[in-house]
C-alpha cells in the first residue's frame, strides 16, 4: 500500500502493472529485431517483405505477452489497437495515425462495449489522442529532450479534466516522474526482467533490481514533496466539457493568437464548488460500503464521520476505496470529528485509511486502550452518554454507552457501541451502531421519550440480536436504513426484523438495494436521494417484491 501511494502521488501507477505501454514495448522490440534480421535474407525477403514479417511477429508477440500476463483489460485494448495498426500496415492502407486510433477505438468498443466504463479506456485513448494532437504540423524543435518534456507536459494537461472527473486529483510532479520512469522502466527494467526469466544469468535481474531501486528512491522523493498532488471536489459535468475545450485551445501551436483563453475555460473546473447544506440544515449520507457501516454527516461549516466500514483485503478497505474518495468528491477537505462506534472490522476497518488521508480534529470511540487507532489520531477520547455539542444550529448528543460500562471487562463490544442522536430543525436521527437488545433495553429505561427519532440507522444491520419490538416502538422511526452487503453471508437484514419495522409502518431503505443514501434535512422538508435510483444502469435489476419483504434463504447469523 505504501508503494502504491507513491505511484499514485507521482502519477506512474500505470507503469506498475501489465499496461498497454509494456505490451507495445514488447511488440516494438520484436518488430525491430525481426525487421533487422529478416531483411538480411534475400530469400526470405522475396517470399514475404521484411516489413510484413516484422508486423506479424510484433503482433504475435503482443498477443503472447498479454496472454502470459493474464490478458487483463488494458492489455486487451492495446492488442486490439496493435492489431488494427498491423492490418493497416500489412495491407498498405496506413493513411494516418489519427485514422488508426479511430478504427482501434471502434474495434475496442465493438468487442468490449463495457470498456467505456473503465477509467483506463479514457485515459489510454486520451493520452494517445493528446500526443497525436500536439505532434501535428512541422516539428517545433530538433532537441529530443525538449520534445519529450513538452509531450509529458501536454499529456498531463490534456488528461487533467478526465483525472479531476474520475479521481478528483492530479499529480503535479507527474511530468517529471514519468519523464524519468517511462524510459527506465519500459526500456531497461522490463526488458532485463524478461531476459532474466528465460536465461540463467542472475546478473541481469540484479541490474534490473538496482535500476528499479534507484528509480523508486527518486519517486519517493518526488512523492514526498509538499503539495505534489492537487486534490479537490468532483467538478460538474459542464465544467468538464469546458475544460476539454480549454485544453484544446491551450495546446494549439505556439504563435496561435489568444491561447491564454484556454485558462479561462479551465477555471470553472477548480472554482465551481458543489453547494453544501445551509445553516441549520443537515446532510446525512449513508455510504454503501458493503457489509458494514459508514455515515458522513455535514452541517454548513462542519463534517463528521460515523464509522468507516470494513477492511476488504490486505491491500484494500472501504476507507481508501469509498470514504476518502467520497469526501474528496464532495469537497470535504477535513473532518471535525470521527466516531468509531466499536472495534469490529465492519465499522472500524477503514478508519486508519481515513485518518491517514484526511485531517481530523478528534476521534471518539469505544475502542480498547491498546487499539492502534488511538495513536493514529491527534486527539482520541472515549464516547459516553452525556457528550453533546452543537454545529451550525444542529445538535449532536451521545446516548450510549454509559461511562460505567468501560469498567465491565466481559461486556460485548457491540453493547458498547457509540450511539449518536442528531437533532436538526424538524427531524431527529438516531445512529445505533451494533447495539444489541441489552443496550436497547438499557437506553429505553434511562432515556424514555428522548429515544424517539424520525430516522433510524438500524442497529447491527438488521440482525435478530437487535431491533426488539420494544425498541422500535420506543424510537418510532418513520424511515429505517439497513446498511448491509448484497447477499451477505449473515442473511442481514433478517426477515423477522424487517417484518417488525413493516408492522410499525416504517419505510425501509437498504444500501444493498438503493446504494448510498443521502438525506437533505431542513426545517421544511426531508429530501431522500438513492444513488442507484439516480444513476441506475440497465444491468442493475430493481429489487423484487420478495427481496423488499426480506424473504431469503436461512443462513448463519
C-alpha positions in Angstrom: 0.0 0.0 0.0 2.8 2.4 0.8 4.4 1.9 -2.6 1.1 2.3 -4.4 0.7 5.6 -2.6 4.0 6.7 -4.0 3.0 5.6 -7.5 -0.3 7.4 -7.3 1.2 10.6 -6.0 3.8 10.7 -8.7 1.4 9.6 -11.5 3.4 6.5 -12.6 1.0 3.8 -11.3 0.2 2.9 -15.0 3.8 1.6 -15.3 3.5 -0.8 -12.3 1.0 -3.1 -14.0 0.9 -5.1 -17.2 -0.1 -1.9 -19.0 -0.6 -1.1 -22.7 2.8 0.6 -22.7 4.5 -2.7 -21.8 2.7 -4.6 -24.5 3.5 -2.0 -27.0 7.1 -2.0 -26.0 7.4 -5.8 -26.4 5.7 -5.6 -29.8 8.1 -2.8 -30.9 11.1 -4.7 -29.7 10.2 -7.9 -31.6 9.2 -5.8 -34.6 12.6 -4.1 -34.7 14.6 -7.4 -34.2 12.5 -9.3 -36.8 12.8 -6.5 -39.4 16.5 -6.1 -38.9 17.2 -9.9 -39.3 14.6 -10.6 -42.0 15.9 -8.0 -44.4 19.3 -9.6 -44.3 18.0 -12.7 -46.0 17.2 -12.2 -49.7 15.3 -15.5 -50.0 13.1 -14.7 -47.0 12.5 -11.1 -48.2 11.4 -12.3 -51.7 8.8 -14.6 -50.1 7.5 -12.1 -47.5 8.6 -8.5 -47.3 10.5 -7.7 -44.2 8.0 -5.1 -43.0 5.1 -7.5 -43.2 7.0 -10.3 -41.4 8.0 -7.8 -38.7 4.4 -6.6 -38.3 3.2 -10.2 -37.9 5.9 -11.1 -35.4 5.3 -8.0 -33.4 1.5 -8.7 -33.2 2.0 -12.3 -32.3 4.5 -11.3 -29.5 2.0 -8.8 -28.2 -0.8 -11.4 -28.1 1.5 -13.9 -26.4 2.8 -11.4 -23.8 -0.7 -10.3 -23.0 -1.9 -13.9 -22.7 1.0 -14.9 -20.4 0.3 -11.8 -18.3 -3.3 -12.7 -17.8 -4.9 -10.8 -20.7 -6.1 -8.0 -18.5 -8.5 -5.4 -19.9 -5.7 -2.8 -20.5 -3.6 -5.4 -22.3 -6.6 -6.4 -24.4 -7.2 -2.9 -25.6 -3.6 -2.5 -26.6 -3.7 -5.8 -28.5 -6.7 -4.6 -30.4 -5.1 -1.3 -31.2 -1.9 -3.0 -32.4 -4.0 -5.5 -34.5 -5.6 -2.5 -36.3 -2.2 -0.9 -37.0 -0.8 -4.3 -38.1 -3.6 -4.9 -40.6 -3.2 -1.4 -42.0 0.5 -1.9 -42.4 0.1 -5.3 -43.9 -2.5 -4.0 -46.5 -0.5 -0.8 -47.1 -3.5 1.3 -46.1 -1.8 3.3 -43.3 -3.2 6.7 -44.1 -2.7 8.5 -40.8 -2.1 7.8 -37.1 -5.4 9.5 -36.3 -7.4 7.2 -38.5 -5.7 4.2 -36.9 -6.7 5.5 -33.5 -10.3 5.9 -34.6 -10.5 2.4 -36.1 -8.9 1.0 -32.9 -11.4 2.9 -30.8 -14.2 1.4 -32.9 -12.9 -2.2 -32.6 -12.4 -2.0 -28.9 -15.9 -0.7 -28.2 -17.5 -3.3 -30.6 -15.6 -6.2 -29.0 -15.9 -4.9 -25.4 -18.7 -2.4 -25.1 -18.3 -2.3 -21.3 -14.7 -0.9 -21.7 -16.1 2.6 -21.7 -16.9 2.2 -18.0 -13.2 1.7 -17.2 -11.1 4.8 -16.5 -8.2 3.2 -18.3 -10.2 3.2 -21.5 -10.5 7.0 -21.5 -7.0 7.6 -20.2 -5.2 5.4 -22.7 -7.1 6.6 -25.7 -7.0 10.2 -24.4 -3.2 10.1 -23.9 -2.6 8.8 -27.4 -5.0 11.4 -28.8 -3.2 14.2 -27.0 0.2 13.0 -28.2 -1.1 13.0 -31.8 -2.7 16.4 -31.4 0.5 18.1 -30.2 2.6 16.3 -32.9 0.7 17.7 -35.9 2.4 20.2 -38.1 6.1 20.8 -38.5 8.5 19.8 -35.7 9.0 22.7 -33.5 12.4 21.6 -32.2 15.1 19.1 -33.1 16.1 18.6 -29.5 14.6 15.3 -28.3 14.9 16.2 -24.6 12.7 19.4 -25.1 10.3 17.5 -27.3 10.0 14.7 -24.7 9.4 17.2 -21.8 6.8 19.0 -23.9 5.0 15.8 -24.6 4.9 14.9 -20.9 3.5 18.4 -20.1 0.9 18.1 -22.9 -0.3 14.7 -21.7 -0.6 15.9 -18.1 -2.5 19.0 -19.1 -4.7 17.1 -21.6 -5.8 14.5 -19.2 -6.4 16.9 -16.3 -10.2 17.2 -16.9 -10.5 13.4 -17.0 -8.4 12.9 -13.9 -10.4 15.5 -11.9 -13.7 14.0 -13.1 -12.7 10.4 -12.3 -10.3 10.7 -9.3 -10.6 14.3 -8.1 -6.8 14.6 -8.1 -3.9 15.3 -10.4 -0.2 14.7 -9.7 1.7 17.9 -10.1 5.0 16.1 -10.3 3.7 13.6 -12.9 5.5 15.2 -15.9 8.9 14.9 -14.2 8.2 11.5 -12.7 7.0 10.0 -16.0 9.9 11.6 -18.0 12.2 9.6 -15.7 10.3 6.5 -15.0 8.9 5.6 -18.5 12.2 5.2 -20.3 13.9 3.5 -17.3 11.1 1.0 -16.5 9.9 0.4 -20.1 13.3 0.2 -21.8 15.6 -1.1 -19.0 13.7 -2.8 -16.1 11.1 -4.7 -18.1 13.4 -6.0 -20.9 16.0 -7.0 -18.4 13.4 -8.7 -16.2 12.1 -10.7 -19.2 15.6 -11.7 -20.2 16.3 -12.8 -16.7 13.3 -15.1 -16.6 14.4 -17.0 -19.7 18.2 -17.1 -19.0 20.2 -18.4 -16.1 22.1 -15.1 -15.7 21.4 -13.6 -12.3 23.4 -10.5 -13.1 20.6 -9.4 -15.5 18.0 -9.5 -12.7 20.4 -7.8 -10.3 20.9 -4.9 -12.7 17.1 -4.6 -13.2 16.6 -4.5 -9.5 19.3 -1.9 -9.0 17.8 0.4 -11.6 14.3 -0.1 -10.1 15.7 0.6 -6.6 17.2 3.9 -7.6 14.1 4.9 -9.6 12.0 4.2 -6.5 14.2 6.5 -4.4 13.6 9.3 -6.8 9.9 8.6 -7.0 9.6 8.5 -3.2 11.4 11.9 -3.0 9.0 13.4 -5.6 6.0 11.9 -3.8 7.1 13.4 -0.5 7.3 16.9 -2.0 4.6 19.0 -0.2 1.5 19.6 -2.3 2.8 17.2 -5.0 -0.8 16.2 -5.6 -3.7 18.6 -6.3 -6.9 17.3 -4.7 -10.3 18.9 -5.0 -14.1 18.3 -5.4 -15.6 16.5 -8.3 -16.3 19.1 -11.0 -19.8 19.4 -12.5 -20.2 17.9 -16.0 -20.5 21.3 -17.8 -17.1 22.4 -16.4 -15.5 19.2 -17.7 -16.8 20.0 -21.2 -15.4 23.5 -20.9 -12.2 22.1 -19.6 -11.7 19.9 -22.7 -12.2 23.0 -24.9 -9.7 24.9 -22.8 -7.1 22.1 -23.1 -7.5 22.0 -26.9 -7.1 25.8 -27.0 -4.0 25.8 -24.8 -2.3 23.1 -26.8 -2.6 24.9 -30.1 0.7 25.6 -31.8 2.9 28.4 -30.5 2.0 31.7 -32.1 -1.7 31.0 -32.3 -3.4 34.1 -31.0 -5.4 34.1 -27.7 -4.1 30.8 -26.4 -4.5 32.3 -22.9 -8.3 32.0 -23.3 -7.8 28.3 -22.6 -7.1 29.1 -19.0 -10.4 30.9 -18.8 -12.2 27.8 -20.0 -10.3 25.7 -17.5 -11.0 27.9 -14.5 -14.6 26.6 -13.7 -13.1 23.1 -13.1 -11.5 24.5 -10.0 -13.8 27.3 -8.9 -17.3 25.7 -9.2 -17.6 24.1 -5.8 -20.7 21.8 -5.0 -23.0 23.6 -2.6 -23.2 22.3 1.0 -26.1 22.5 3.5 -27.2 25.9 4.8 -27.0 27.0 8.4 -29.5 24.9 10.5 -29.7 22.2 7.7 -28.2 18.8 7.8 -26.9 16.5 5.0 -26.5 12.9 6.0 -25.1 10.3 3.6 -25.2 6.6 4.4 -22.4 5.2 2.2 -22.7 1.8 0.5 -19.6 0.0 1.9 -21.0 -3.5 1.6 -21.5 -5.4 4.9 -20.6 -2.5 7.2 -21.4 1.0 8.2 -20.1 4.4 7.3 -22.1 7.7 7.6 -21.0 11.2 6.6 -22.8 14.0 8.4 -22.4 17.6 7.2 -23.7 20.9 8.5 -23.0 24.3 7.0 -19.4 24.5 8.2 -18.6 21.2 9.8 -18.2 17.5 8.8 -18.4 14.3 10.9 -17.7 10.7 10.0 -19.5 7.9 11.9 -17.7 4.6 11.3 -15.6 3.9 8.3 -16.7 0.5 7.0 -14.7 -2.8 6.7 -11.3 -4.0 5.5 -11.8 -5.9 2.3 -8.3 -7.4 1.9 -4.7 -6.8 2.9 -4.5 -4.0 0.2 -8.0 -2.5 0.3 -10.5 -1.2 2.7 -13.6 1.0 2.5 -11.8 4.0 3.9 -9.4 4.3 1.0 -11.8 2.9 -1.7 -15.1 4.6 -0.7 -15.0 7.0 2.2 -11.9 9.1 1.3 -12.9 9.4 -2.5 -16.4 10.4 -1.4 -15.1 13.1 1.0 -12.8 14.4 -1.7 -15.5 14.4 -4.4 -18.0 16.3 -2.2 -15.4 19.0 -1.3 -14.8 17.9 2.3 -11.1 18.7 2.9 -11.1 18.0 6.7 -13.2 16.2 9.3 -14.1 18.0 12.5 -14.7 14.6 14.2 -14.6 10.9 13.6 -16.7 8.5 15.7 -15.8 4.8 15.6 -18.6 3.0 17.3 -16.7 -0.1 18.3 -13.8 -2.3 17.2 -15.5 -4.7 14.8 -13.9 -4.8 11.4 -17.1 -3.8 9.5 -17.2 -0.5 11.5 -13.5 0.3 12.3 -11.7 -1.4 9.4 -11.4 1.7 7.1 -10.7 4.2 9.8 -6.9 4.1 9.6 -7.0 5.0 5.9 -9.3 7.9 6.7 -7.1 9.2 9.5 -4.0 8.9 7.2 -5.6 10.7 4.3 -7.8 13.4 5.8 -7.0 15.9 8.6 -9.2 15.0 11.7 -9.6 17.2 14.8 -10.7 14.4 17.2 -11.6 10.8 17.4 -14.3 9.5 19.7 -14.7 5.7 20.1 -15.3 2.8 22.5 -12.1 1.1 21.3 -9.9 -0.6 23.9 -6.9 1.4 25.1 -4.4 -0.7 23.1 -6.1 -0.2 19.8 -3.8 1.4 17.1 -6.3 4.0 16.0 -5.7 5.9 19.2 -2.1 6.6 18.2 -3.1 7.3 14.6 -5.3 10.3 15.7 -4.1 13.5 17.1 -6.8 13.6 19.9 -8.7 10.5 21.0 -11.4 10.4 23.6 -13.9 7.7 24.7 -17.5 8.1 23.7 -20.0 8.0 26.6 -23.6 9.1 27.3 -23.9 12.8 28.0 -21.4 14.1 25.5 -23.1 16.8 23.4 -22.2 19.7 21.1 -23.8 21.9 18.5 -22.7 22.8 15.0 -24.4 25.4 12.8 -27.8 25.0 14.6 -27.7 21.2 14.6 -27.3 19.4 18.0 -25.3 16.2 18.5 -25.7 14.0 21.6 -24.1 10.7 22.6 -26.7 8.4 24.2 -24.6 5.3 24.8 -22.5 3.7 26.3 -22.8 4.7 29.9 -19.4 5.6 31.4 -19.7 2.8 33.9 -19.7 0.2 31.1 -16.0 0.7 30.5 -15.3 -1.0 33.8 -17.2 -4.1 32.8 -14.4 -6.3 31.3 -16.7 -9.0 29.9 -19.1 -6.7 28.1 -19.5 -7.4 24.4 -18.1 -4.7 22.0 -21.5 -4.5 20.3 -23.1 -3.4 23.5 -20.6 -0.7 24.0 -21.3 0.9 20.6 -21.4 4.6 20.4 -25.0 5.6 19.8 -25.4 9.1 18.4 -28.6 11.2 18.1 -28.7 14.2 15.8 -31.4 16.9 16.2 -31.9 19.2 13.2 -34.9 21.5 12.8 -37.9 19.3 12.2 -36.0 15.9 12.2 -34.2 13.6 14.6 -31.7 11.0 13.5 -30.5 8.0 15.6 -27.4 6.1 14.6 -27.3 3.0 16.7 -24.1 1.2 15.6 -24.2 -2.5 16.6 -26.2 -2.0 19.8 -27.9 -5.2 20.8 -31.1 -6.0 22.8 -29.3 -5.4 26.2 -28.2 -1.9 25.2 -31.6 -1.2 23.6 -33.4 -2.0 26.9 -30.9 0.0 28.9 -31.3 3.1 26.7 -35.1 2.9 26.8 -35.1 2.6 30.6 -32.7 5.5 31.0 -33.9 7.9 28.2 -37.5 7.1 27.6 -39.0 9.5 25.1 -35.6 11.0 24.3 -35.0 7.9 22.2 -37.6 9.0 19.6 -36.3 9.7 16.2 -37.9 10.1 12.8 -34.9 8.5 11.1 -33.0 5.4 12.4 -29.9 3.7 11.1 -30.9 0.3 12.2 -28.7 -1.4 14.9 -26.5 -4.3 13.9 -27.6 -4.3 10.2 -30.9 -5.9 10.9 -29.7 -8.8 13.0 -32.0 -10.8 15.2 -29.8 -9.7 18.2 -31.2 -6.2 17.9 -34.3 -4.2 16.9 -36.6 -5.6 19.5 -40.3 -4.7 19.2 -40.0 -2.5 22.3 -37.0 -0.6 20.8 -38.8 0.0 17.5 -41.9 1.3 19.4 -39.7 3.5 21.7 -37.9 5.1 18.7 -40.9 5.2 16.5 -38.9 5.8 13.2 -40.6 6.9 10.0 -37.5 5.8 8.0 -35.3 2.8 8.8 -31.9 2.4 7.0 -30.4 -1.0 6.8 -26.6 -1.0 6.0 -26.0 -4.4 4.5 -23.9 -6.1 1.8 -25.6 -7.6 -1.2 -26.2 -11.3 -0.5 -24.1 -11.1 2.7 -23.3 -14.4 4.4 -25.2 -13.4 7.6 -28.5 -13.1 5.9 -28.9 -9.5 7.1 -31.4 -8.0 7.4 -33.3 -10.9 8.8 -36.9 -11.3 7.5 -38.4 -11.3 11.0 -36.6 -8.0 11.8 -37.9 -6.4 8.6 -41.4 -7.5 9.4 -41.2 -5.8 12.8 -40.5 -2.5 11.1 -43.1 -3.1 8.5 -45.7 -3.8 11.2 -44.9 -0.4 12.7 -45.5 1.3 9.4 -41.8 2.3 8.9 -40.4 2.9 5.5 -37.5 0.6 4.7 -34.3 1.7 2.9 -31.4 -0.6 2.2 -27.9 0.1 0.9 -27.8 -3.2 -0.9 -30.8 -2.2 -3.0 -30.5 1.5 -3.2 -26.8 2.1 -2.9 -25.6 5.2 -1.0 -28.5 7.1 0.6 -28.4 10.9 1.0 -30.8 12.8 3.3 -31.0 16.6 2.9 -32.8 17.8 6.0 -34.0 21.3 6.8 -36.9 22.9 8.7 -39.3 22.4 5.8 -38.7 19.0 4.3 -36.6 15.9 4.1 -35.2 15.0 0.6 -34.1 11.5 0.1 -31.8 10.5 -2.8 -30.7 7.0 -3.6 -27.6 6.6 -5.7 -28.9 3.6 -7.7 -32.2 5.4 -8.4 -30.4 8.5 -9.7 -27.8 6.5 -11.7 -29.5 3.2 -12.5 -27.8 1.1 -15.2 -29.6 -1.3 -17.4 -27.7 -4.3 -15.9 -29.0 -3.5 -12.4 -32.3 -5.2 -11.6 -34.6 -3.3 -9.3 -35.3 -5.3 -6.1 -38.1 -7.7 -6.3 -41.1 -7.8 -4.0 -39.6 -10.9 -2.3 -36.4 -9.0 -1.6 -38.2 -5.9 -0.4 -40.2 -8.0 2.1 -37.0 -9.6 3.4 -37.7 -13.2 2.4 -34.4 -15.2 2.0 -32.8 -18.5 2.5 -31.8 -19.4 6.0 -28.2 -18.6 6.6 -25.9 -18.5 9.6 -26.2 -15.4 11.8 
